[in-house]
Amino acid sequence: MRRIAAHYIYWKDLLPLHYIEVDEDGFFIGISPLTEEKDFTLFWDGIVYPVPESFLDELSIDSLNALIQSGISRQVEIGCRIKLCRIL
């Protein structure tokens, strides 16, 4: 399992200091608040957001506004195979 923490995670809402969990096959497990240091957690700058693997080639998101307007967040559900993207 991988944990990616960030200043902000965007998944249906903008969540400050949270982390995303993804299993070894790239399936979305969930998002939780980052309340303490966790072993084996990577920290990425900026806004991290999950996208369905099948949508990755269609994206051109360069701002939070574009991310919200794209609606891509509504396509991601727990158990979905995802890729992580970020806005710096």
Biopython code that builds the backbone (N, CA, C, O; Angstrom):
import numpy as np
from Bio.PDB.StructureBuilder import StructureBuilder

atoms = [
    (1, "MET", "N", (0.845, -1.174, 0.000)),
    (1, "MET", "CA", (0.000, 0.000, 0.000)),
    (1, "MET", "C", (0.894, 1.243, 0.000)),
    (1, "MET", "O", (1.952, 1.268, 0.630)),
    (2, "ARG", "N", (0.443, 2.270, -0.722)),
    (2, "ARG", "CA", (1.140, 3.555, -0.766)),
    (2, "ARG", "C", (0.288, 4.615, -0.101)),
    (2, "ARG", "O", (-0.936, 4.624, -0.231)),
    (3, "ARG", "N", (0.950, 5.505, 0.612)),
    (3, "ARG", "CA", (0.284, 6.671, 1.196)),
    (3, "ARG", "C", (0.973, 7.910, 0.650)),
    (3, "ARG", "O", (2.193, 8.049, 0.733)),
    (4, "ILE", "N", (0.169, 8.812, 0.087)),
    (4, "ILE", "CA", (0.683, 10.081, -0.415)),
    (4, "ILE", "C", (-0.039, 11.195, 0.343)),
    (4, "ILE", "O", (-1.255, 11.350, 0.230)),
    (5, "ALA", "N", (0.712, 11.955, 1.103)),
    (5, "ALA", "CA", (0.163, 13.101, 1.827)),
    (5, "ALA", "C", (0.479, 14.372, 1.049)),
    (5, "ALA", "O", (1.423, 14.408, 0.260)),
    (6, "ALA", "N", (-0.316, 15.409, 1.277)),
    (6, "ALA", "CA", (-0.087, 16.679, 0.585)),
    (6, "ALA", "C", (-0.645, 17.839, 1.396)),
    (6, "ALA", "O", (-1.435, 17.662, 2.323)),
    (7, "HIS", "N", (-0.199, 19.041, 1.009)),
    (7, "HIS", "CA", (-0.775, 20.234, 1.630)),
    (7, "HIS", "C", (-2.295, 20.205, 1.472)),
    (7, "HIS", "O", (-3.040, 20.509, 2.404)),
    (8, "TYR", "N", (-2.739, 19.827, 0.256)),
    (8, "TYR", "CA", (-4.173, 19.701, -0.030)),
    (8, "TYR", "C", (-4.413, 18.481, -0.902)),
    (8, "TYR", "O", (-3.625, 18.172, -1.796)),
    (9, "ILE", "N", (-5.511, 17.794, -0.626)),
    (9, "ILE", "CA", (-6.014, 16.721, -1.478)),
    (9, "ILE", "C", (-7.356, 17.210, -2.001)),
    (9, "ILE", "O", (-8.171, 17.726, -1.236)),
    (10, "TYR", "N", (-7.590, 17.051, -3.295)),
    (10, "TYR", "CA", (-8.908, 17.389, -3.833)),
    (10, "TYR", "C", (-9.594, 16.107, -4.261)),
    (10, "TYR", "O", (-9.170, 15.447, -5.210)),
    (11, "TRP", "N", (-10.660, 15.763, -3.551)),
    (11, "TRP", "CA", (-11.534, 14.651, -3.926)),
    (11, "TRP", "C", (-12.933, 15.041, -3.480)),
    (11, "TRP", "O", (-13.302, 14.853, -2.321)),
    (12, "LYS", "N", (-13.690, 15.572, -4.389)),
    (12, "LYS", "CA", (-15.042, 16.065, -4.155)),
    (12, "LYS", "C", (-15.073, 17.332, -3.306)),
    (12, "LYS", "O", (-16.097, 18.012, -3.241)),
    (13, "ASP", "N", (-13.959, 17.651, -2.657)),
    (13, "ASP", "CA", (-13.813, 18.867, -1.870)),
    (13, "ASP", "C", (-12.320, 19.084, -1.635)),
    (13, "ASP", "O", (-11.531, 18.154, -1.804)),
    (14, "LEU", "N", (-11.927, 20.277, -1.255)),
    (14, "LEU", "CA", (-10.532, 20.576, -0.984)),
    (14, "LEU", "C", (-10.247, 20.254, 0.484)),
    (14, "LEU", "O", (-10.826, 20.865, 1.383)),
    (15, "LEU", "N", (-9.357, 19.297, 0.719)),
    (15, "LEU", "CA", (-9.075, 18.789, 2.061)),
    (15, "LEU", "C", (-7.641, 19.136, 2.465)),
    (15, "LEU", "O", (-6.701, 18.620, 1.860)),
    (16, "PRO", "N", (-7.446, 19.998, 3.471)),
    (16, "PRO", "CA", (-6.086, 20.344, 3.876)),
    (16, "PRO", "C", (-5.444, 19.236, 4.708)),
    (16, "PRO", "O", (-6.100, 18.610, 5.540)),
    (17, "LEU", "N", (-4.153, 19.006, 4.470)),
    (17, "LEU", "CA", (-3.357, 18.029, 5.212)),
    (17, "LEU", "C", (-4.050, 16.677, 5.377)),
    (17, "LEU", "O", (-4.378, 16.255, 6.486)),
    (18, "HIS", "N", (-4.256, 16.027, 4.260)),
    (18, "HIS", "CA", (-4.822, 14.677, 4.210)),
    (18, "HIS", "C", (-3.856, 13.777, 3.444)),
    (18, "HIS", "O", (-2.876, 14.254, 2.871)),
    (19, "TYR", "N", (-4.132, 12.489, 3.436)),
    (19, "TYR", "CA", (-3.347, 11.565, 2.624)),
    (19, "TYR", "C", (-4.266, 10.608, 1.881)),
    (19, "TYR", "O", (-5.367, 10.294, 2.333)),
    (20, "ILE", "N", (-3.783, 10.154, 0.729)),
    (20, "ILE", "CA", (-4.498, 9.203, -0.116)),
    (20, "ILE", "C", (-3.833, 7.846, 0.050)),
    (20, "ILE", "O", (-2.607, 7.743, 0.053)),
    (21, "GLU", "N", (-4.649, 6.807, 0.188)),
    (21, "GLU", "CA", (-4.122, 5.451, 0.220)),
    (21, "GLU", "C", (-4.487, 4.736, -1.071)),
    (21, "GLU", "O", (-5.636, 4.760, -1.512)),
    (22, "VAL", "N", (-3.481, 4.097, -1.670)),
    (22, "VAL", "CA", (-3.640, 3.363, -2.918)),
    (22, "VAL", "C", (-2.980, 2.005, -2.709)),
    (22, "VAL", "O", (-1.877, 1.933, -2.168)),
    (23, "ASP", "N", (-3.641, 0.924, -3.132)),
    (23, "ASP", "CA", (-3.022, -0.394, -2.959)),
    (23, "ASP", "C", (-1.945, -0.630, -4.008)),
    (23, "ASP", "O", (-1.744, 0.200, -4.894)),
    (24, "GLU", "N", (-1.255, -1.758, -3.910)),
    (24, "GLU", "CA", (-0.115, -2.041, -4.787)),
    (24, "GLU", "C", (-0.499, -2.179, -6.264)),
    (24, "GLU", "O", (0.369, -2.101, -7.133)),
    (25, "ASP", "N", (-1.785, -2.383, -6.555)),
    (25, "ASP", "CA", (-2.248, -2.484, -7.939)),
    (25, "ASP", "C", (-2.833, -1.179, -8.475)),
    (25, "ASP", "O", (-3.321, -1.132, -9.604)),
    (26, "GLY", "N", (-2.785, -0.114, -7.659)),
    (26, "GLY", "CA", (-3.280, 1.185, -8.106)),
    (26, "GLY", "C", (-4.745, 1.433, -7.815)),
    (26, "GLY", "O", (-5.335, 2.354, -8.380)),
    (27, "PHE", "N", (-5.353, 0.630, -6.942)),
    (27, "PHE", "CA", (-6.763, 0.824, -6.603)),
    (27, "PHE", "C", (-6.896, 1.763, -5.404)),
    (27, "PHE", "O", (-6.159, 1.647, -4.425)),
    (28, "PHE", "N", (-7.839, 2.685, -5.498)),
    (28, "PHE", "CA", (-8.087, 3.723, -4.506)),
    (28, "PHE", "C", (-8.705, 3.106, -3.258)),
    (28, "PHE", "O", (-9.758, 2.470, -3.325)),
    (29, "ILE", "N", (-8.042, 3.297, -2.118)),
    (29, "ILE", "CA", (-8.548, 2.769, -0.847)),
    (29, "ILE", "C", (-9.306, 3.836, -0.081)),
    (29, "ILE", "O", (-10.357, 3.560, 0.497)),
    (30, "GLY", "N", (-8.779, 5.061, -0.072)),
    (30, "GLY", "CA", (-9.480, 6.123, 0.634)),
    (30, "GLY", "C", (-8.591, 7.312, 0.932)),
    (30, "GLY", "O", (-7.424, 7.358, 0.543)),
    (31, "ILE", "N", (-9.179, 8.279, 1.638)),
    (31, "ILE", "CA", (-8.497, 9.502, 2.040)),
    (31, "ILE", "C", (-8.759, 9.716, 3.520)),
    (31, "ILE", "O", (-9.879, 9.540, 4.000)),
    (32, "SER", "N", (-7.703, 10.100, 4.240)),
    (32, "SER", "CA", (-7.823, 10.325, 5.684)),
    (32, "SER", "C", (-7.045, 11.574, 6.069)),
    (32, "SER", "O", (-6.116, 11.973, 5.368)),
    (33, "PRO", "N", (-7.426, 12.192, 7.187)),
    (33, "PRO", "CA", (-6.671, 13.355, 7.662)),
    (33, "PRO", "C", (-5.283, 12.937, 8.130)),
    (33, "PRO", "O", (-5.106, 11.852, 8.684)),
    (34, "LEU", "N", (-4.324, 13.785, 7.909)),
    (34, "LEU", "CA", (-2.966, 13.544, 8.372)),
    (34, "LEU", "C", (-2.832, 14.225, 9.731)),
    (34, "LEU", "O", (-2.567, 15.425, 9.810)),
    (35, "THR", "N", (-3.016, 13.454, 10.794)),
    (35, "THR", "CA", (-3.002, 14.012, 12.148)),
    (35, "THR", "C", (-1.682, 13.770, 12.862)),
    (35, "THR", "O", (-1.399, 14.395, 13.884)),
    (36, "GLU", "N", (-0.877, 12.865, 12.324)),
    (36, "GLU", "CA", (0.423, 12.564, 12.907)),
    (36, "GLU", "C", (1.317, 11.989, 11.817)),
    (36, "GLU", "O", (0.837, 11.621, 10.744)),
    (37, "GLU", "N", (2.601, 11.912, 12.087)),
    (37, "GLU", "CA", (3.517, 11.324, 11.125)),
    (37, "GLU", "C", (3.229, 9.837, 10.985)),
    (37, "GLU", "O", (3.033, 9.145, 11.983)),
    (38, "LYS", "N", (3.202, 9.341, 9.749)),
    (38, "LYS", "CA", (2.952, 7.928, 9.492)),
    (38, "LYS", "C", (4.127, 7.361, 8.717)),
    (38, "LYS", "O", (4.605, 7.973, 7.761)),
    (39, "ASP", "N", (4.590, 6.195, 9.131)),
    (39, "ASP", "CA", (5.688, 5.535, 8.423)),
    (39, "ASP", "C", (5.312, 5.272, 6.975)),
    (39, "ASP", "O", (4.157, 4.991, 6.656)),
    (40, "PHE", "N", (6.308, 5.369, 6.107)),
    (40, "PHE", "CA", (6.153, 5.047, 4.683)),
    (40, "PHE", "C", (5.121, 5.919, 3.973)),
    (40, "PHE", "O", (4.443, 5.464, 3.051)),
    (41, "THR", "N", (5.007, 7.166, 4.405)),
    (41, "THR", "CA", (4.113, 8.123, 3.752)),
    (41, "THR", "C", (4.958, 9.143, 3.011)),
    (41, "THR", "O", (5.820, 9.791, 3.605)),
    (42, "LEU", "N", (4.713, 9.289, 1.708)),
    (42, "LEU", "CA", (5.393, 10.312, 0.905)),
    (42, "LEU", "C", (4.629, 11.623, 1.043)),
    (42, "LEU", "O", (3.407, 11.620, 1.189)),
    (43, "PHE", "N", (5.343, 12.738, 0.998)),
    (43, "PHE", "CA", (4.683, 14.035, 1.046)),
    (43, "PHE", "C", (4.949, 14.773, -0.261)),
    (43, "PHE", "O", (6.099, 14.969, -0.655)),
    (44, "TRP", "N", (3.874, 15.176, -0.923)),
    (44, "TRP", "CA", (3.968, 15.932, -2.174)),
    (44, "TRP", "C", (3.509, 17.364, -1.928)),
    (44, "TRP", "O", (2.543, 17.595, -1.201)),
    (45, "ASP", "N", (4.195, 18.311, -2.528)),
    (45, "ASP", "CA", (3.771, 19.716, -2.473)),
    (45, "ASP", "C", (2.526, 19.916, -3.332)),
    (45, "ASP", "O", (2.232, 19.121, -4.225)),
    (46, "GLY", "N", (1.807, 20.988, -3.043)),
    (46, "GLY", "CA", (0.692, 21.390, -3.890)),
    (46, "GLY", "C", (-0.611, 20.688, -3.582)),
    (46, "GLY", "O", (-0.862, 20.249, -2.460)),
    (47, "ILE", "N", (-1.434, 20.595, -4.617)),
    (47, "ILE", "CA", (-2.745, 19.951, -4.528)),
    (47, "ILE", "C", (-2.669, 18.631, -5.283)),
    (47, "ILE", "O", (-2.392, 18.609, -6.482)),
    (48, "VAL", "N", (-2.913, 17.543, -4.582)),
    (48, "VAL", "CA", (-2.898, 16.206, -5.194)),
    (48, "VAL", "C", (-4.342, 15.776, -5.403)),
    (48, "VAL", "O", (-5.197, 15.994, -4.546)),
    (49, "TYR", "N", (-4.603, 15.161, -6.558)),
    (49, "TYR", "CA", (-5.961, 14.691, -6.825)),
    (49, "TYR", "C", (-5.921, 13.378, -7.592)),
    (49, "TYR", "O", (-5.082, 13.188, -8.472)),
    (50, "PRO", "N", (-6.837, 12.468, -7.250)),
    (50, "PRO", "CA", (-6.908, 11.198, -7.968)),
    (50, "PRO", "C", (-7.765, 11.338, -9.224)),
    (50, "PRO", "O", (-8.753, 12.072, -9.238)),
    (51, "VAL", "N", (-7.369, 10.620, -10.278)),
    (51, "VAL", "CA", (-8.179, 10.561, -11.494)),
    (51, "VAL", "C", (-8.304, 9.095, -11.909)),
    (51, "VAL", "O", (-7.374, 8.314, -11.707)),
    (52, "PRO", "N", (-9.437, 8.720, -12.484)),
    (52, "PRO", "CA", (-9.546, 7.358, -12.993)),
    (52, "PRO", "C", (-8.460, 7.117, -14.030)),
    (52, "PRO", "O", (-8.189, 7.989, -14.855)),
    (53, "GLU", "N", (-7.848, 5.969, -13.998)),
    (53, "GLU", "CA", (-6.757, 5.658, -14.911)),
    (53, "GLU", "C", (-7.139, 5.882, -16.374)),
    (53, "GLU", "O", (-6.307, 6.309, -17.175)),
    (54, "SER", "N", (-8.377, 5.600, -16.719)),
    (54, "SER", "CA", (-8.826, 5.731, -18.106)),
    (54, "SER", "C", (-8.940, 7.182, -18.569)),
    (54, "SER", "O", (-8.985, 7.430, -19.774)),
    (55, "PHE", "N", (-8.988, 8.151, -17.649)),
    (55, "PHE", "CA", (-9.139, 9.568, -18.002)),
    (55, "PHE", "C", (-7.807, 10.287, -18.125)),
    (55, "PHE", "O", (-7.775, 11.440, -18.556)),
    (56, "LEU", "N", (-6.719, 9.648, -17.763)),
    (56, "LEU", "CA", (-5.440, 10.331, -17.635)),
    (56, "LEU", "C", (-5.013, 11.052, -18.913)),
    (56, "LEU", "O", (-4.504, 12.170, -18.832)),
    (57, "ASP", "N", (-5.199, 10.459, -20.070)),
    (57, "ASP", "CA", (-4.750, 11.072, -21.319)),
    (57, "ASP", "C", (-5.588, 12.277, -21.739)),
    (57, "ASP", "O", (-5.158, 13.067, -22.579)),
    (58, "GLU", "N", (-6.778, 12.423, -21.163)),
    (58, "GLU", "CA", (-7.690, 13.495, -21.564)),
    (58, "GLU", "C", (-7.540, 14.761, -20.736)),
    (58, "GLU", "O", (-8.230, 15.745, -21.004)),
    (59, "LEU", "N", (-6.662, 14.769, -19.736)),
    (59, "LEU", "CA", (-6.592, 15.876, -18.794)),
    (59, "LEU", "C", (-5.676, 17.002, -19.252)),
    (59, "LEU", "O", (-4.612, 16.769, -19.825)),
    (60, "SER", "N", (-6.110, 18.207, -18.988)),
    (60, "SER", "CA", (-5.245, 19.378, -19.117)),
    (60, "SER", "C", (-5.674, 20.347, -18.015)),
    (60, "SER", "O", (-6.267, 21.391, -18.284)),
    (61, "ILE", "N", (-5.367, 19.984, -16.788)),
    (61, "ILE", "CA", (-5.779, 20.764, -15.619)),
    (61, "ILE", "C", (-4.545, 21.467, -15.060)),
    (61, "ILE", "O", (-3.545, 20.827, -14.734)),
    (62, "ASP", "N", (-4.633, 22.810, -14.955)),
    (62, "ASP", "CA", (-3.482, 23.569, -14.484)),
    (62, "ASP", "C", (-3.806, 24.495, -13.314)),
    (62, "ASP", "O", (-2.964, 25.287, -12.893)),
    (63, "SER", "N", (-5.033, 24.392, -12.788)),
    (63, "SER", "CA", (-5.409, 25.234, -11.648)),
    (63, "SER", "C", (-6.526, 24.544, -10.859)),
    (63, "SER", "O", (-7.191, 23.635, -11.356)),
    (64, "LEU", "N", (-6.712, 24.995, -9.636)),
    (64, "LEU", "CA", (-7.800, 24.451, -8.812)),
    (64, "LEU", "C", (-9.147, 24.722, -9.467)),
    (64, "LEU", "O", (-10.031, 23.866, -9.448)),
    (65, "ASN", "N", (-9.305, 25.894, -10.037)),
    (65, "ASN", "CA", (-10.558, 26.235, -10.717)),
    (65, "ASN", "C", (-10.851, 25.257, -11.859)),
    (65, "ASN", "O", (-11.978, 24.781, -11.998)),
    (66, "ALA", "N", (-9.848, 24.963, -12.664)),
    (66, "ALA", "CA", (-10.024, 24.017, -13.778)),
    (66, "ALA", "C", (-10.344, 22.623, -13.251)),
    (66, "ALA", "O", (-11.150, 21.906, -13.844)),
    (67, "LEU", "N", (-9.721, 22.236, -12.144)),
    (67, "LEU", "CA", (-9.994, 20.929, -11.543)),
    (67, "LEU", "C", (-11.443, 20.832, -11.083)),
    (67, "LEU", "O", (-12.122, 19.844, -11.365)),
    (68, "ILE", "N", (-11.911, 21.839, -10.388)),
    (68, "ILE", "CA", (-13.297, 21.844, -9.903)),
    (68, "ILE", "C", (-14.267, 21.817, -11.079)),
    (68, "ILE", "O", (-15.232, 21.052, -11.063)),
    (69, "GLN", "N", (-14.027, 22.636, -12.094)),
    (69, "GLN", "CA", (-14.921, 22.700, -13.249)),
    (69, "GLN", "C", (-14.913, 21.421, -14.079)),
    (69, "GLN", "O", (-15.905, 21.102, -14.735)),
    (70, "SER", "N", (-13.803, 20.686, -14.055)),
    (70, "SER", "CA", (-13.718, 19.453, -14.851)),
    (70, "SER", "C", (-14.662, 18.366, -14.339)),
    (70, "SER", "O", (-15.123, 17.530, -15.117)),
    (71, "GLY", "N", (-14.952, 18.370, -13.038)),
    (71, "GLY", "CA", (-15.812, 17.341, -12.468)),
    (71, "GLY", "C", (-15.151, 15.976, -12.367)),
    (71, "GLY", "O", (-15.815, 14.991, -12.045)),
    (72, "ILE", "N", (-13.863, 15.904, -12.634)),
    (72, "ILE", "CA", (-13.163, 14.614, -12.632)),
    (72, "ILE", "C", (-13.237, 13.942, -11.270)),
    (72, "ILE", "O", (-13.240, 12.714, -11.180)),
    (73, "SER", "N", (-13.296, 14.729, -10.225)),
    (73, "SER", "CA", (-13.367, 14.190, -8.863)),
    (73, "SER", "C", (-14.599, 13.306, -8.659)),
    (73, "SER", "O", (-14.558, 12.336, -7.902)),
    (74, "ARG", "N", (-15.674, 13.645, -9.328)),
    (74, "ARG", "CA", (-16.914, 12.848, -9.178)),
    (74, "ARG", "C", (-16.821, 11.490, -9.852)),
    (74, "ARG", "O", (-17.658, 10.622, -9.607)),
    (75, "GLN", "N", (-15.816, 11.291, -10.698)),
    (75, "GLN", "CA", (-15.637, 10.012, -11.400)),
    (75, "GLN", "C", (-14.865, 8.992, -10.561)),
    (75, "GLN", "O", (-14.844, 7.807, -10.894)),
    (76, "VAL", "N", (-14.236, 9.439, -9.483)),
    (76, "VAL", "CA", (-13.393, 8.564, -8.663)),
    (76, "VAL", "C", (-14.193, 8.016, -7.489)),
    (76, "VAL", "O", (-14.775, 8.772, -6.711)),
    (77, "GLU", "N", (-14.214, 6.708, -7.375)),
    (77, "GLU", "CA", (-14.889, 6.041, -6.256)),
    (77, "GLU", "C", (-13.904, 5.092, -5.579)),
    (77, "GLU", "O", (-12.926, 4.666, -6.193)),
    (78, "ILE", "N", (-14.157, 4.771, -4.348)),
    (78, "ILE", "CA", (-13.333, 3.792, -3.637)),
    (78, "ILE", "C", (-13.359, 2.483, -4.429)),
    (78, "ILE", "O", (-14.412, 2.035, -4.882)),
    (79, "GLY", "N", (-12.194, 1.890, -4.583)),
    (79, "GLY", "CA", (-12.080, 0.644, -5.336)),
    (79, "GLY", "C", (-11.761, 0.842, -6.808)),
    (79, "GLY", "O", (-11.500, -0.124, -7.525)),
    (80, "CYS", "N", (-11.781, 2.090, -7.264)),
    (80, "CYS", "CA", (-11.488, 2.440, -8.658)),
    (80, "CYS", "C", (-9.968, 2.453, -8.856)),
    (80, "CYS", "O", (-9.232, 2.852, -7.953)),
    (81, "ARG", "N", (-9.497, 2.024, -10.020)),
    (81, "ARG", "CA", (-8.068, 2.116, -10.330)),
    (81, "ARG", "C", (-7.764, 3.564, -10.715)),
    (81, "ARG", "O", (-8.415, 4.130, -11.593)),
    (82, "ILE", "N", (-6.772, 4.158, -10.050)),
    (82, "ILE", "CA", (-6.491, 5.580, -10.231)),
    (82, "ILE", "C", (-5.018, 5.847, -10.519)),
    (82, "ILE", "O", (-4.152, 4.987, -10.360)),
    (83, "LYS", "N", (-4.784, 7.068, -10.944)),
    (83, "LYS", "CA", (-3.459, 7.668, -11.009)),
    (83, "LYS", "C", (-3.556, 8.959, -10.205)),
    (83, "LYS", "O", (-4.623, 9.566, -10.113)),
    (84, "LEU", "N", (-2.437, 9.370, -9.626)),
    (84, "LEU", "CA", (-2.420, 10.612, -8.861)),
    (84, "LEU", "C", (-1.781, 11.711, -9.687)),
    (84, "LEU", "O", (-0.754, 11.505, -10.335)),
    (85, "CYS", "N", (-2.401, 12.883, -9.656)),
    (85, "CYS", "CA", (-1.896, 14.058, -10.354)),
    (85, "CYS", "C", (-1.760, 15.166, -9.329)),
    (85, "CYS", "O", (-2.261, 15.062, -8.209)),
    (86, "ARG", "N", (-1.071, 16.235, -9.727)),
    (86, "ARG", "CA", (-0.974, 17.350, -8.801)),
    (86, "ARG", "C", (-0.852, 18.680, -9.531)),
    (86, "ARG", "O", (-0.419, 18.762, -10.681)),
    (87, "ILE", "N", (-1.255, 19.707, -8.810)),
    (87, "ILE", "CA", (-1.128, 21.091, -9.265)),
    (87, "ILE", "C", (-0.148, 21.756, -8.296)),
    (87, "ILE", "O", (-0.338, 21.725, -7.080)),
    (88, "LEU", "N", (0.887, 22.348, -8.852)),
    (88, "LEU", "CA", (1.880, 23.016, -7.998)),
    (88, "LEU", "C", (1.570, 24.486, -7.831)),
    (88, "LEU", "O", (2.303, 25.198, -7.145)),
]
sb = StructureBuilder()
sb.init_structure("model")
sb.init_model(0)
sb.init_chain("A")
sb.init_seg("    ")
for serial, (resi, resn, name, xyz) in enumerate(atoms, 1):
    if name == "N":
        sb.init_residue(resn, " ", resi, " ")
    sb.init_atom(name, np.array(xyz, "f"), 0.0, 1.0, " ", f" {name:<3s}", serial, name[0])
structure = sb.get_structure()
